[in-house]
Amino acid sequence: MVDILIKAIKAPMQKMYSEDDFLMLSGIQHFAFCERQWALIHIEQQWVDNMRTVEGTHMHERVDDPFASEVRRDVITSRSVSLVSSRLGLYGVADVVEFIRADKSSGIGMEGYSGVWQPVPVEYKRGKPKSDERDAVQLCAQAICLEEMYENGKGSPLVIEQGYLFYGETRHRLEVIFSHELRNKVETYARRMHEMFARGQTPSAKYRTHCKACSLVEICNPKAFDNPRKVNDYLKNVLEMD
C-alpha cells in the first residue's frame, strides 16, 4: 500500500500552479457535490446561508483557533493549520492536524519536540456521514497538501495513509483511507476546477435529488433551467418584470 502511494506522490501533475492561480481547497467538496454549485460560489461569487451552512460555520469557529495546540501523550494536536499545494493549485486551512509519534523510519521532525511525528488531518463536519465522496475528497486534498509541505528529512516522500472525518450529529470519527483511486479523483477535480475557472463558465443547471439540500437552489433554479420550455417562460417573466 505504502509503495503504491509513494509512486503516486512521485508522479507529477501536468503543471505546477503559481500563487496567483491558487483556488480555495474547501471548494473541492462543492465541486465533487455539483460543478454548477462550485461555479456559482467561486466564479460568480454567489452564496446563501441556510441552516446547514450556518451550523457548519459555528462548528468550525469552535474548532479553528490558530494559537491552540495540545500535547497528550504521543499526540500533538494543532488547530487551524494553513495548507497549500502547488501541484493541486489549492490553498486552505485544516480544522485539525494530529501529529502522532511515529517510528524512526517515517514521519517528520517537529520544532520543540524530540522524535518523529506522523501528520493526520481531521476535518469537522456538521450532520452525519454523506452518501457521496465529497468530504473524503476534501480530506484527501488536505493530506496531499501536507505531504507536499512537510519533508521527513530523508529524501523520500512523506506518505499520509489515512485521516478522519468527525461528524457533529453522530459525534463519531470516520476513518478515510487515502487510496490511489481517491488521490486520482482529487487531482482530477483540482485540474477541472482550474480549467473551469480559467474559462469563467458556469455549467448549465440539471435538477437532481441532491438539489433539495443545496443552499443555492433558489439562485440556481435547476427545475426551471432543466427544461427548455420552462427556461423560455422564466426569461419571459424576467423581461416583463423589467
C-alpha positions as CSV (number, residue, x, y, z in Angstrom):
1,M,0.0,0.0,0.0
2,V,2.7,2.5,1.0
3,D,4.8,1.7,-2.1
4,I,1.8,2.3,-4.4
5,L,1.2,5.7,-2.7
6,I,4.8,6.7,-2.9
7,K,4.7,6.1,-6.7
8,A,1.5,8.2,-6.9
9,I,3.1,11.0,-4.9
10,K,6.3,11.0,-7.0
11,A,4.3,11.1,-10.3
12,P,3.9,14.9,-11.0
13,M,0.8,16.5,-12.4
14,Q,1.0,18.1,-15.8
15,K,1.7,21.5,-14.4
16,M,2.7,23.4,-11.2
17,Y,0.5,26.3,-10.3
18,S,1.7,29.7,-9.3
19,E,0.3,31.5,-6.2
20,D,-1.8,33.8,-8.5
21,D,-3.6,30.8,-9.8
22,F,-4.4,29.1,-6.4
23,L,-8.0,28.2,-5.7
24,M,-9.7,27.6,-2.3
25,L,-9.2,24.0,-1.2
26,S,-12.6,23.9,0.5
27,G,-14.2,24.4,-2.9
28,I,-13.3,20.9,-3.9
29,Q,-16.1,19.5,-1.8
30,H,-18.5,21.8,-3.6
31,F,-17.1,20.6,-7.0
32,A,-17.4,17.0,-6.0
33,F,-21.1,17.6,-5.0
34,C,-22.1,19.7,-8.0
35,E,-19.9,21.5,-10.5
36,R,-22.5,24.2,-11.0
37,Q,-22.7,24.9,-7.3
38,W,-18.9,25.3,-7.2
39,A,-19.0,27.7,-10.2
40,L,-21.9,29.8,-8.7
41,I,-19.8,30.2,-5.5
42,H,-16.3,30.5,-6.8
43,I,-16.8,32.0,-10.2
44,E,-19.9,34.1,-9.8
45,Q,-19.3,34.8,-6.1
46,Q,-22.8,33.9,-5.0
47,W,-23.5,32.4,-1.7
48,V,-26.6,31.9,0.5
49,D,-26.6,30.6,4.1
50,N,-29.1,28.0,5.1
51,M,-29.4,26.2,8.4
52,R,-26.8,23.6,7.4
53,T,-24.1,26.1,6.4
54,V,-24.7,28.3,9.4
55,E,-24.4,25.4,11.8
56,G,-21.3,24.2,9.9
57,T,-19.7,27.7,10.3
58,H,-20.4,27.8,14.0
59,M,-18.8,24.3,14.4
60,H,-15.7,25.4,12.6
61,E,-15.5,28.6,14.7
62,R,-15.3,26.4,17.8
63,V,-12.6,24.3,16.3
64,D,-10.4,26.9,14.4
65,D,-8.0,28.6,16.8
66,P,-4.6,29.2,15.1
67,F,-3.0,29.5,18.5
68,A,-4.4,26.4,20.1
69,S,-2.2,23.4,20.4
70,E,-2.5,20.4,22.7
71,V,0.0,17.7,23.7
72,R,-1.3,14.5,25.1
73,R,1.0,11.5,25.4
74,D,2.1,10.7,21.9
75,V,-0.2,13.1,20.0
76,I,0.3,16.8,19.2
77,T,-3.0,18.4,18.2
78,S,-2.7,21.6,16.1
79,R,-5.7,23.6,15.0
80,S,-6.4,25.8,12.0
81,V,-3.3,24.7,10.1
82,S,-2.6,26.5,6.9
83,L,-2.3,24.4,3.8
84,V,-1.0,24.9,0.3
85,S,-0.1,22.7,-2.7
86,S,1.5,23.9,-6.0
87,R,0.7,20.6,-7.6
88,L,-3.0,20.9,-6.9
89,G,-3.1,24.7,-7.1
90,L,-5.1,24.9,-3.9
91,Y,-4.8,26.6,-0.6
92,G,-6.8,26.5,2.6
93,V,-6.9,25.6,6.3
94,A,-7.2,22.2,8.0
95,D,-9.5,22.2,11.1
96,V,-7.1,19.9,13.0
97,V,-3.9,18.1,12.2
98,E,-2.8,15.5,14.7
99,F,0.9,14.7,14.8
100,I,1.3,11.2,16.1
101,R,4.6,9.9,17.4
102,A,6.0,7.5,14.8
103,D,9.0,5.2,14.4
104,K,12.2,6.5,13.0
105,S,11.5,5.2,9.5
106,S,8.6,7.5,8.9
107,G,7.2,10.9,9.9
108,I,8.7,14.4,10.3
109,G,10.5,16.4,12.8
110,M,8.6,18.9,15.0
111,E,10.3,22.0,16.3
112,G,10.5,21.8,20.1
113,Y,9.7,18.1,20.2
114,S,12.0,15.1,20.0
115,G,11.5,12.1,17.8
116,V,9.4,12.0,14.6
117,W,5.7,12.6,14.1
118,Q,3.2,11.5,11.5
119,P,0.6,14.2,10.5
120,V,-3.0,13.1,10.3
121,P,-5.7,15.5,9.1
122,V,-9.0,15.7,10.9
123,E,-12.0,17.6,9.4
124,Y,-15.1,18.5,11.4
125,K,-18.5,18.4,9.7
126,R,-22.0,19.0,10.9
127,G,-24.6,16.4,10.5
128,K,-23.8,12.8,9.6
129,P,-21.8,10.9,7.1
130,K,-22.9,11.5,3.5
131,S,-23.6,9.0,0.8
132,D,-21.2,10.6,-1.7
133,E,-17.4,11.2,-1.6
134,R,-17.3,15.0,-1.2
135,D,-16.0,15.0,2.4
136,A,-13.4,12.3,1.7
137,V,-12.2,14.2,-1.4
138,Q,-11.7,17.4,0.7
139,L,-9.8,15.5,3.4
140,C,-7.6,13.7,0.9
141,A,-6.7,17.1,-0.7
142,Q,-5.6,18.3,2.8
143,A,-3.4,15.2,3.1
144,I,-1.8,15.9,-0.3
145,C,-1.1,19.5,0.8
146,L,0.6,18.2,4.0
147,E,2.7,15.7,2.1
148,E,3.9,18.5,-0.2
149,M,4.6,20.9,2.7
150,Y,6.5,18.6,5.0
151,E,9.6,16.7,4.5
152,N,10.8,13.8,6.5
153,G,14.5,14.8,6.1
154,K,15.5,11.5,4.5
155,G,14.9,12.4,0.9
156,S,11.8,10.2,0.5
157,P,8.2,11.5,0.2
158,L,6.1,11.8,3.3
159,V,3.1,9.5,2.9
160,I,-0.2,10.1,4.8
161,E,-2.2,6.9,4.6
162,Q,-5.4,8.0,6.4
163,G,-7.3,10.8,8.0
164,Y,-10.6,11.3,9.9
165,L,-13.9,13.0,9.5
166,F,-15.7,14.0,12.7
167,Y,-19.5,14.5,12.3
168,G,-21.3,16.7,14.8
169,E,-24.6,14.8,14.7
170,T,-23.2,11.3,15.3
171,R,-20.3,12.5,17.4
172,H,-18.2,9.9,15.7
173,R,-14.9,9.7,13.8
174,L,-14.9,8.1,10.4
175,E,-11.6,6.9,9.1
176,V,-10.8,7.7,5.4
177,I,-8.1,5.8,3.6
178,F,-6.2,7.9,1.1
179,S,-6.1,5.3,-1.7
180,H,-4.6,5.7,-5.1
181,E,-8.1,5.9,-6.6
182,L,-9.2,8.7,-4.1
183,R,-6.0,10.6,-4.8
184,N,-6.6,10.4,-8.6
185,K,-10.1,11.9,-8.0
186,V,-8.6,14.8,-6.1
187,E,-6.2,15.6,-8.8
188,T,-8.8,15.2,-11.5
189,Y,-11.2,17.5,-9.6
190,A,-8.5,20.1,-9.0
191,R,-7.5,20.1,-12.6
192,R,-11.1,20.6,-13.8
193,M,-11.6,23.3,-11.3
194,H,-8.7,25.3,-12.7
195,E,-9.9,24.7,-16.3
196,M,-13.4,25.8,-15.5
197,F,-12.2,28.8,-13.5
198,A,-10.0,29.9,-16.5
199,R,-12.9,29.7,-18.9
200,G,-15.1,31.6,-16.4
201,Q,-18.1,29.5,-17.5
202,T,-20.8,28.2,-15.2
203,P,-22.3,24.8,-16.2
204,S,-25.9,24.6,-17.1
205,A,-28.5,23.6,-14.4
206,K,-29.7,20.0,-14.2
207,Y,-32.1,19.0,-11.5
208,R,-31.0,16.1,-9.3
209,T,-32.3,14.7,-6.0
210,H,-29.4,16.3,-4.1
211,C,-30.6,19.8,-5.2
212,K,-33.0,19.8,-2.3
213,A,-30.1,20.1,0.1
214,C,-28.3,22.8,-1.8
215,S,-28.1,26.3,-0.2
216,L,-28.1,27.8,-3.7
217,V,-31.2,26.0,-5.0
218,E,-33.2,29.2,-5.4
219,I,-30.4,31.0,-7.2
220,C,-29.6,28.0,-9.4
221,N,-33.3,27.3,-10.1
222,P,-32.5,23.9,-11.6
223,K,-36.1,22.8,-12.2
224,A,-36.6,25.8,-14.5
225,F,-33.4,25.6,-16.4
226,D,-33.5,21.8,-16.8
227,N,-36.5,22.2,-19.2
228,P,-36.1,24.4,-22.3
229,R,-39.8,25.3,-22.3
230,K,-39.5,26.4,-18.6
231,V,-36.4,28.4,-19.5
232,N,-38.4,30.4,-22.0
233,D,-41.2,31.1,-19.5
234,Y,-38.6,32.1,-16.9
235,L,-36.9,34.6,-19.2
236,K,-40.2,36.0,-20.4
237,N,-41.2,36.7,-16.8
238,V,-37.9,38.4,-16.1
239,L,-38.2,40.6,-19.2
240,E,-41.8,41.5,-18.2
241,M,-40.6,42.5,-14.7
242,D,-38.0,44.9,-16.2
